Structure formats: C-alpha cells, structure tokens
Amino acid sequence: MQRRDFLSTTLAAASASLPLSGLSQTVNAPSANMLSEPAREIPVVDTFDVIVCGAGPAGVAAAIEAGRTGAKTLLLEVHGCLGGVWTSGCLTWIIDNKNKKGLVDEIKDGLRLKKGAATVPTGNTFSFDVEQMKILLEELCLKANVTVRLFTRLVSASTQNGRLTHIITESKSGREAWGGKVFIDCTGDGDLAARAGCQFDYGDSAKQGQPMSMLCLISGVRYNEIKEFIRDEADSKIGSPSKKRLEEAIIKGGHKPSYARPSLHPIYDDLHMLMANHEYGYNGNDARQVTEATLKGRAEVHQIIQSLQSLGGPWENLRLMATGEQIGVRESRRIHGLYTVSRLDLIKGSRFEDAVCRVTFGVDVHSVKKEDESTTAYNRGTASKPYDIPVRSLIAKDVQGLMMAGRCISGDFVAHSSYRVTGNAAYMGQAAGRVAALAAKKNLLPQDVNWSEVKWSVE
C-alpha cells in the first residue's frame, strides 16, 4: 500500500469534523473571574475496540499490537508526528532495550533497514535517526490498520457506572467524542486517567519531581574530532569521563550548564544528540510551568552551542539542527493501579506470573534540587536487581476499562525512576495493547483476561 493510500484509509475514519457553524460558540460572562459556557451536544465521531491516548513509545507500541491482535484501534496524538519523546523530544536513545523482544526488536531492525540506526557504537543503548523513526512508526501503524489522529488533544472523559465509555478531544475539527471498549493512557503524564477520576501520586515524599531536560540535535562536528567529549560505547565502559570534559569545554566557552553531567550521544559521524540542560522545580502537570521550563531550556541550549562555537577548532562549524518540540519530562502523575511497583520490588528482584516487562535499568533519580546534584546519588542508596512489572500495575484501580503504559503506570518514586525509560515503556505498551484487544474482543475488563491467552514473555 502506498503512502497516499495510508492518508486516505488510516485517517479517513478520524477526519469527520463539525460544520463551520458548529465551531462558533457564544460564551456568557456572569462575572469578572468566571465564564459560563452554554451546554452543547458533542458528536461521537466513531467507536473503537481500543483507544490509545498518546503516541509516544508506549502509545505507538500499544496501538500497533492492538491493531495486529484484530481490534479496531484509534491512536490520538497532540503533536504532528508519532514517537513522542523519541521524535518530538529528540531523545534518540532507546534505553533498556537489550532484553526486549517483539516490537522493540522490530523497530530496531526497521531502523537498520532504513539506515536510520547509529553508525557509531553506542553500547547498551540503541541510537537512531529521528526522521527515520517517524516514518517507520507511521508505516507500522498503517500495516496494523490503526486509525491515527494527530493534532488532537484529550480534554475530558466520560464514565458510566464506574466504567470509562468515551473521551472528548479538541482540535481544528472542534470538540469531538470517541467511544471505546477499552482505553489505554499513554500520555506519559496520566492525563486521561486524571480526567477520568483516577487517584495518582507525584514526586517524592515532599512532592518534588525530577528535573526536565531540553534535548537537541547538533551537526557540523565530526565524531573523530570530538571523540573525547562523546559518550560512546568505549566511554560508557569506563564511567563516561566525557561528561566532565564536555562540561569543562562549555564553561571554558563562557557558560556554566545547568546540568553538571552534560553528554553528547552519537548517531552518525556528523550528527549527535546533546543533553546538557536541567530545569528544576517545575511540575509536569502544569502548562504554565512546562511552558516556562521549555522557554528557559531552549534558551540555554542556544547559549551552550554558542559557548562551544566560541572555542573554535573542531567546534568552529558546530550547528544546532533542532531542539525538542516538547521538553523531556521525567516526572508527572503515577496513576493508582491494581498493584504498585515499589522500591522493595527492585531490591528483591521481584518476579510475577502476570509480568509484562522485565526491567534491567537501575535506579536513576535526577536530583530534584540543583544544590543536591553533586551530593545525592542517582540510585538513592538502592541496589536494584532486574525485576518484573505485573500487568496489574497497568490497570487503573479507580476506573474500569482503563489501562496505562509508560511512565504513568502504578509505582513509587524510586521504582518509577527505573522503569520510566523508553525501552520499558514500549514493551509495556505492546503488552497493554494485546491485553486491551483481547478484553475488547471478549467484552471483558482487562483484569479478567485469562493470562494464559496473552502468551507474553519477559525473558
């Protein structure tokens, strides 16, 4: 099937829109501090077996698997491409991917075929070209018969007798409703679950979350010329001394970076991803705060690039190719599920019969305060072992018919810092997609699906 066919078949079911007159609304203003919006009927555009909100690593995996399992599937995304932090966020590394089979391996193989995999050895992480990831994910959704709707934001949810039945979105097409049998929250921030009425946790015991980071792609420099500053496979094996060298180079150029352990991650000989920014004290659930962090982060990225350019030599032709359309948010809502993954599970290396993902990545808490950056260990004193995430952590406790995948699943602060990376998010997403599809086809709740029918392996 050609890409033109994709646009007509995959998007057609989601292209229904309100007539122009339906977009016009009169809003009354009874007081200076409050507006009253008149009641209105919202058209139900379509109904689906499985609706996935958020098309990041967890969301695309969930939608593709649900589609392949035979479910009529809708994938909603607020940005203009699939991939979330992988693409819109410029995070070109798949962390904790070595033991992840299935779709994670398929994505890696697809990127290699497109010559979109890193040509520089990167060790345990898998580095890739953002543009090749975008088109690959679109093609995989097409082949799985997933209906994709971009530029569409979730704004509300409707429940009946404790079960989620519809979501409501806003877009250029106006306000629309979508009906579904099973829903999967892959927004990262737990937006759907929160709007549906689920309880959640945020941050550590003091309600402080990890910092955000604005990532970027750079070119104009050659790998061999700046190798001492690059976190490649060889550098990772000896404790990444490249980070200290890079920080010193940026400072020498006139700017002290907000993050004391900046890193350059190679993709091609002349293309790299830079992570050198930390925005502390911002809540990922607040649009004003995320906006402020984004503006500050992007401004600092430009300062860092200018500092390196001023050094001349191999940095003379350094160019900033792109900053993230979305800032990298590490911490937001952790939705209450049927089981909460805890720090103790990491210490014990817990195993579960209903496991959907085996996490091998350690505890990785980026300091919640700038002043703690040099004094607080990333592992928070937790010696973790590889551990399982059970499907129960992906099923909402407070609302029926709702699952989660990615960093918004049910877990505590320390555990979240380990399972939140994208290799785990995608693997959780694929499992959630399969469970949701089976539940929809059998008219069951996700927790009532017979686990023996899922045929899922975490080995």
N, C-alpha and C positions, 0 to 999 in steps of 0.2 A: 504494500500500500504506500502511495506517495504522500509526502508531507501535506500537499494540498488537500488530499482526502482526509488526513488527520484533522485539519482545521474544520472541515465540513461535518465529519462524523463525530469526533470526540467532543467538540464544543457545541454542536447543534442543540443537544438536549439541554444545555445550560444557557442558551442565548435568548430565551424568552425574556422580554422586558416590558415594563409598563409603558402605555402610551404617554406621549409627552405631557398631556394634560394631567396624568396621574402623578407626575413628579412635582407638580405645583401644590404647595400646602400653605394654608393661612394659619399663622401661629398667633394666639392671643397673648397679651402681656398684662396679666392682672396686677402685677407689682413690679418694682424695680429689680428685684432679685430672683424672680421666678417667671418662667414662661409656661403657658398651658397649651399643649399640643392636642388638637382635636382627635378623637378616636377615628380610626380608619381601618378598612379591611386590607389585609396583606395577601397578595396572590401566592398560592402554593405552586411554585414553578414545576416541581416534579417530586416524585417519591422514589426512594432508593432502598436497597437492602442494607448498604453500609455507606455512611457519610464520614469522611475524614476531614477534619479541620486542621489546616496547616500542612504545607508541602515541603517541610524540611526533611532531613534524613529519615526520621521516624515516619513522617506522613507519607512520603512517596513509597516507602517500603510497605507500609500498611495498605495503601491503595492498590499497589501492583499485586500484592499477594491476595487481597480480597477479590480483585478482578479475575485473577487466574483461578481462584477457587470457585468461580462461577457466580459470584454475587454482582448485582447491579450496583456499581460503585461511583460515588461522587467525591472528588478531591477539590477542596477550596483553598485558595492561597491569596493573601493580601498583596504580595509583590507581583512583579511581571515575569517571573521565571520560577521553575521548580528548583528545589535543593536547599532552600533556607540558608543556614549559616555556611553550607558548603559553597554556595554560589553568591547569593545576595550579601553574605557576610564575609566573603573572601577567605574563609577558613579552608585552605587547600590540603589539609591533612586528615586522613581517616585514622583516628587513634583507637587502639584496642581492636584490631581487625584480624589478627593472625589466626585466631581460633573460630572465626565467624564464617560459616559456610553459606550456602544458599545465595540469597540475593546480594549480600555483601561481596562474595567472591565473583558473582556475575557482573556486578558493577565494575569491579577491578579489572576483570577480563575485558569488558566492553571498552573501558578507557584505554587499555593496552592496544586493542584493535584499532582504535581511533587515533593512536599515537598521542593520547592525552595523559598518559602516565609519566611520572617523573623520569628523566633520563639520568638523574644524579642519584646514587644510592642513598636512601633515607632511613634504613634500618627497620625498626618495628612498626613505623607508621608508613602509610601509603599516601604519597603526594601526587597531585593531579592538576590538570589544566581546567580552570573554572568553566570556560566556554564549552569544552568537550563534555563536561559533566552536565551542563544544562541540556544539551541536545540529546545526550544519552538517556537522561531521565524522561524526557518527553517521548522518546521512541519507545521506552519500556512501558510507559503508561498507555500509549497508543495500542501496542500489541496486547495489552491486558484488558482492552476495552473500558478503560477508566474514563469517565467524563470529567474533564478538567475545567475549572472556572478560576481564572486569575483576576487580579484587581478587585477582589471581593472580600469584604471584612465582616466577620461574625460580630453581631451586635446584641443578640438576645437568644433566649432558648425557651421552649415551651414544654411543660411536663403535664402528664395526666396520670393521676393515681400513683404518683411517685416515679413514673417512667418517662424518660425523655422521648418525645414524639416528633418535635420539629425544631429546627434552628432558624433564625432570622438573620439576614445579611443586608448590607448596604453596598451599593456600587453605582456605576454610571446608569445602570438599569433601574435604580431606585431601591426601594425596600422590598425584599422578597423572602418568602418562606420555603423551606425544603423539608419534606417529610422523610423519615427513615426508621428502619427497624433497630439498627444498632449504630451507635456513633462512636468515633474514636477521636479523642482530644490529643492532637499532635502539635498544638500551638507553641509548645515549649513553656509558655507562661501559664498554662492551665486556664486559658480564657473561657473555653466552652464549659468546663466543669464549674468554674466560679459563677458563670451566668446561669447555670442550671441549678445552682443552690448547694453545691458541694462545699464542705469544710476543707480547709487547707492550712499548711504551715508555711512559714517563711523564715529563712535565715537561721542563725544560731540561737542560743538561749536568750541573747539580748536583742533578737530580731534584726540582726545585722547580716547583710548579704555580701557575697564575694563581689569584687570589682568587675566592671565591664571593660571591654577592650575593643578599640577601633583597629581593625586589621587593614592591610593594604597590599597591593601587588606592585613590585618595582622592576625596572629593567634598566638597560644602559650600562650594566656592570657585568663582568664575566666571572663565572664560578672560580676558575683557577686563579684569578687576580685577587679575589677577596675571600679565598677559602678559609683563612684563619678566623674569619668572622661568621662563618656559616655553620649551622647546626645540621650536619650531615650524619651519615651512619658512623663514620670514624670518630667524629666529635662526641656523639652521644655515648659511645662506649667508654669514654674517659672522663665523664662528668660534665660535658658541654662547657669547656673553658671559653668557647667562642662567645658566650653571653657576656662575660666580663670584658672581653676585648671590644665587643660592639658597644657596650655602654661607655667605655673609656673613649672610643672614637667619637661617639655622639657628643659627649661632654667636651672633648677637645675642639669640636666644631662650634661650640658655643651654647649648647642646650643640654640641660640635665633631664633625661627622660623620666616620666612619672613612674615607670616600671624599672626596677633595678636589675632585672634579668632579661633584657630585650633579646630577641632571637630572629635570625634570618633562616628561612626554610626554603631549600632549593626545589625548583620544579624542572626547569630547563637550564641550560648553560647561561642563558641571559634573562631568565625570569625567576623571581623569588617572591615568597610571601614574608612580610615583616610584621612581627608582633612586638611592639615596644611601648604600648600605651595601657595605662590602668586608670579607670575613673572610679574613685572610691566614694562610698556613701550614697549611691543612687539606688532607688528602688525600681526594679524592672517591671513593676505593675502600675507605674505612674507615668503617663505620657509626657507630662511636663518634665519629670526628672530624666526620662530616657532621651528626650529632646536635648536637654542641657548637656547630658553626658556625650551625646553624639556630636554636638557642635564643638565642645571642648576637645573631644578625642580627635576629630578630623583636623582641627586647627593645630593640635600638637603633632600629628603625623606630618603635616607640611613643614613644621619647624624642624623636625628630626631630619627630614630629607634635605632641607636647606643646610643644616649643620654638617651633614656628611658631604654634600656637594662642595662646601667651602674648603674641605680638606684637599681637594684636587686629586692628583694621582689617579688611582683606579676608580675613585668616586666622581671624577670630573663630569662624566656623562650620565650620571645617575638620573633616572626619570621615575616619577610617580605615575604609574599607569592607571590605578583605580583604588579608591577607598571603598569600604563596605557600604552598601546601601542601608544596611542595618548594623548597628553596633553589636558586638558579641556580648550577649547577656548570659552570665553564668548561673545566676540565681533568680528565681521568682517563685511562683506557687508550687508547693508539693502537695498534690491532691490526696486526701484521705482515701485509702483503698481497703480492700478486704485483708491485706497484710501489709505491714510497714517494714521495709528493709532497714536494718539498723546497723550501727557500728559493731555490735556484737556479732552479727552475721558475717561481717568482714573478718573479724578476729578469729572466729570459729571456722571460716571457710564453709558456710552452710550449704547443704545440698537439699533439693526439694524434688519430689516426684513430678510436680507440675512446673518444673523450671522452663523458662523461655529464653534465658540468656545466662551464660557463664562469664562473669566479669573477671578479667585478669589485670586490669589497670588499678594501680594503687590509689590511696587517698591523696587528693590533690586540691587542698584548700588554699586558694589565693587569699592572702591576708585581707581581712575586712577593713583594716585601717592602714593607712600609709606608714604610720610610725611602727607598726608591727612587722613590716615587710622583711626586715633583716634579723628579727629576733624570734619569729614564730615559724616552726617547721611546717612544711606543706602537709606532712602526714599527721599532724596534730597528735603525735605520740601513738599512732595506731599502726601496728604491724599487721597488715591485711594479708589474707590468703585468697586465692581465686574462690569466688563464691557464686551462688546461683540467685537469680531473681525469679520468684514464682509468678505464675500468671495472675494470682490473686492481687499482686501489687499493681497490676494493670487494669483492675476492675474497680470502679468507683463504689465507695461504701454507701454514700448518701442518696444516689440517684440510680435507678435501674436502667439498663440498656446503654450504659456509657462505659467506655474503656479509655485508658490513657496509654501513651507510649512516648519514650524520650525522657527528657529531664523532669517532666511534671508528674511522673509516677509517684507512688506512695513510698516515701523513705525519709530517714532523718538527715540532718545537716551533713554529717560526716560521710554517710553512705552515698548521698547524692553527689558529693564531690568526686566520687569514684565512677559511678555508673553513668554520669551525665555525658561522657564523651561520645562522639558520633558513631563509632563502630558499634557500641552497645545500643545506641538509640535506633539505628537502622535494624538491628537484629530483633530488638523488642517490637519495632513497628511491624516487621514481617510476621512475627508470631501473633500479634494483636489482629492483624488483617485476616489471618487464617481463622482464628477463633471467632471473630466477628462474623465472617462469612458463613461459617458453619452454624452459628447461632441464628443468623437471619434465615438461612435456608430451612432450618428445623423449627423456627418460631420459638426458640429458647432464649433465655438470658445467657450472657457469656459464661457465667459461673456454673451453669447447668450443662454445658457442653461436656460430653464424655471425653476425658483427656486421652483415652486410648485411640480416639478417632483423629486426634490432632497430629499424631505421628511427628513429634518435634524432638530434635536432638540438640543438646548444648555442648556435646563433646567436641 
